[in-house]
Amino acid sequence: MMNRRLLLIFALLWLLLLGQQLPATAQVVGDNSAVYYNIVDENGDVVYVTGWGIQVGDQFLTDQNKRYEIESIAGNQAKARFIGSVNITQYLPEKEQQSWLAQILQFRRVHAENPGKVAIYHTHSDESYVPTDGTDSIYGNGGIYKVGDAFAGALKAQGMEVIHSDAKHDPHDDMAYERSRRTAASLIKQQPDAIFDVHRDSTPPEVYKGTIEGKDVTKLQLVVGKYGPTGKQIEDYALQIKANADQKHPGLIKGIFFAKGGDYNQDLHPRSMLIEVGAHSNDRTAAERGVALFADIVPAVLNKTGANPANQAGQAGVGTAAAGPSGASKSIGWIVGLLIVGAAAFLFLSTGSMKEAKAKLKQFTGTEFANFLAPYRKNKQKYDDKDRENKE
């Protein structure tokens, strides 16, 4: 009897110690295990909502680029301390921060022959969307795969090569990331430029619901695992993604969650990102539209330019005759045009009239330019005469 009591006491103590290391529980949504947290600031105002398991010390960036750190958790509510506002534009490509004149004068290499490759997989292969799929979880065949298909299709429309894995990693438990790690490692062997683990969140529908450019869509949340040596690198990558999204589709990225104790296989690739496309309570078709908008910004983040979207076969690359002049060609045209306009203005101002400017230009082309070419013509004539003598 005493041994049973001792075993029971040790078991309870073990559970208590284990509970201190796990993320706090949160409010249950509906008839399933979906949970979410309301995170408030020092004034008690809700500044962030997520279904991600949170811990004290986790941080997040809001849609307005304000960064907070979670200081305490009680039930489904957490309190966060404001750290500061992030100047997200500093994470844009350097050319985006230059003046328009600097961009015109800058020659850029066009990646017509290397449109980029993206890999997609799903750690939680059961995740689904209640309004569309009828349930929040379909074992091994969740609606999340269709969202991944929409993402892949939109990337292909950008001219990119896409590998979309349909590998299953059920059940939806703490070991799912260990199982999906094998999938991610296999995909990385194919040398993608980026790899995305596509999920959906578990919040009320209004948290992710949005209208962007007249379309009803769901927003996206980026999740960064800060645990491990690549945490800072992945954080900077997430900020680059949000900076580009804020510029191209403002409001699309709901925020970035920085999990201090997470990894999520992001140590395997420098451009690995976990994205949550809407929540279980959102319509899946809206999630598909949201992730398609997200695909628009991927080439810019990866510094890749795909084949001309107007060419359905994808054979006309940027910079080809079918696609029109390249950026470098346009830059040269602008430079030549500016030089001609500048020279004409100089001649007019220095002579005082259009008639005298024309006379000056005629004199330059007829006399001075001819004198400039005289040595070249003399040498050319000399070589031509010599060549003729050799032939004779």
C-alpha positions, 0 to 999 in steps of 0.5 A, spaced: 500 500 500 505 504 501 509 503 495 502 505 491 502 511 495 509 513 493 508 511 486 502 516 486 506 521 489 512 521 484 507 521 478 503 527 481 510 531 482 512 529 475 506 531 472 507 538 475 514 539 473 512 537 466 507 542 466 511 547 468 515 546 461 509 546 457 505 552 454 499 554 458 493 552 456 488 556 453 480 557 451 477 552 447 474 554 441 467 550 439 467 542 440 474 541 438 481 542 441 482 548 438 485 554 442 487 561 442 490 567 446 488 574 447 494 578 449 494 585 452 498 590 453 500 594 459 493 598 458 489 592 457 488 593 450 488 586 446 494 587 441 495 580 438 491 574 438 493 567 436 492 560 437 499 558 437 502 555 444 505 561 448 510 561 453 513 567 457 519 570 453 515 569 447 515 575 442 511 578 437 510 583 431 503 586 430 501 588 423 503 595 425 510 593 426 510 594 433 514 588 437 512 586 444 514 580 449 510 576 453 511 577 461 505 573 464 500 568 462 493 567 466 488 562 462 487 564 455 489 571 457 497 574 456 500 580 458 505 583 454 510 589 454 511 593 448 519 593 446 518 598 440 516 599 433 520 596 428 522 600 421 520 594 417 523 598 410 530 597 412 529 589 411 527 591 403 532 590 398 537 595 397 534 597 390 527 599 393 530 604 398 534 608 393 531 614 389 528 613 383 534 616 379 539 611 383 534 605 380 534 608 373 542 608 373 543 601 377 544 595 372 540 589 375 542 582 372 535 579 370 534 572 372 531 569 366 534 562 366 533 561 374 526 563 376 527 559 383 525 553 386 520 553 392 518 547 396 512 546 400 510 541 405 505 540 411 507 538 418 500 538 421 496 534 415 490 533 418 488 541 419 482 543 415 477 549 415 470 548 418 466 552 414 468 549 407 471 542 410 465 541 415 470 539 420 477 542 423 481 536 422 481 530 417 486 525 418 491 525 413 487 529 408 486 536 411 483 541 407 490 544 408 493 540 402 488 544 398 491 551 400 498 548 399 495 547 392 493 554 391 500 556 393 503 552 389 499 554 383 500 561 384 508 560 385 508 557 378 504 562 375 510 567 377 514 562 373 517 558 379 518 551 380 515 548 385 515 541 389 509 540 393 509 534 398 503 530 400 507 526 405 503 525 411 505 526 418 499 524 423 497 524 428 497 531 430 501 531 436 508 533 439 512 528 435 509 531 428 515 535 427 520 530 428 516 526 423 516 532 418 523 533 419 524 527 414 520 530 409 523 537 410 530 534 409 528 530 403 525 536 400 532 540 401 536 535 397 532 538 391 536 544 393 530 549 393 531 556 394 526 556 400 521 551 403 515 553 407 511 549 412 504 551 411 499 551 417 492 554 419 491 557 426 485 556 431 482 563 432 475 566 431 474 568 424 475 575 425 482 575 427 484 573 420 479 575 416 480 581 411 479 584 405 485 586 400 484 589 393 477 588 393 478 580 395 475 577 401 481 573 404 484 570 410 491 574 412 497 570 414 501 569 420 509 567 420 512 563 425 519 563 427 523 558 432 528 562 436 531 556 439 537 554 436 543 557 432 539 559 426 534 563 430 536 570 428 537 568 421 530 566 420 527 572 424 531 577 419 528 572 413 521 573 416 522 581 417 524 581 409 518 577 408 513 582 411 517 588 409 515 586 402 508 584 403 507 590 407 509 594 400 505 589 395 499 587 399 498 591 405 495 588 411 496 581 408 501 579 414 497 579 420 504 579 424 510 574 426 510 570 432 517 569 435 517 562 439 523 562 444 523 555 445 521 552 438 525 550 432 520 547 427 525 544 422 528 551 420 535 549 422 535 545 416 535 551 411 536 559 411 530 560 408 525 556 411 518 559 414 512 556 417 506 560 415 499 560 418 494 561 413 487 563 416 484 559 422 480 553 422 474 558 423 475 561 416 473 559 409 478 555 406 477 559 399 478 565 402 485 562 405 486 560 398 486 567 395 490 569 401 496 565 400 495 566 392 497 574 394 502 571 399 505 568 393 506 574 389 511 577 394 516 570 394 520 572 388 522 579 390 524 576 397 528 570 393 531 576 388 528 571 383 524 573 376 520 568 373 518 567 366 513 572 363 507 570 366 503 572 359 507 566 356 503 560 358 508 555 356 513 559 360 518 560 355 519 567 354 523 569 360 524 576 362 529 580 358 527 576 351 524 579 345 517 576 347 518 579 354 520 586 352 526 590 353 530 588 360 531 593 366 538 594 363 536 596 356 531 601 359 536 604 363 541 605 357 535 608 354 534 613 359 541 615 360 542 616 352 535 620 352 538 624 358 544 626 355 541 628 348 536 632 352 542 635 356 546 637 350 541 640 347 539 644 353 546 646 353 547 648 346 541 653 346 543 656 353 550 657 350 548 660 343 542 664 345 537 661 339 535 655 336 538 657 329 545 658 332 545 652 336 543 648 330 549 651 326 554 649 332 551 642 332 552 642 324 559 645 325 561 640 330 558 634 326 561 636 320 568 639 322 570 637 329 567 630 329 570 629 322 577 631 325 576 627 331 575 621 326 581 623 321 586 619 325 582 612 325 580 613 317 587 614 316 590 608 319 584 604 316 586 607 309 593 605 310 591 598 313 586 597 307 592 599 302 596 594 305 591 588 305 590 590 297 597 589 296 598 583 299 592 580 295 595 582 289 
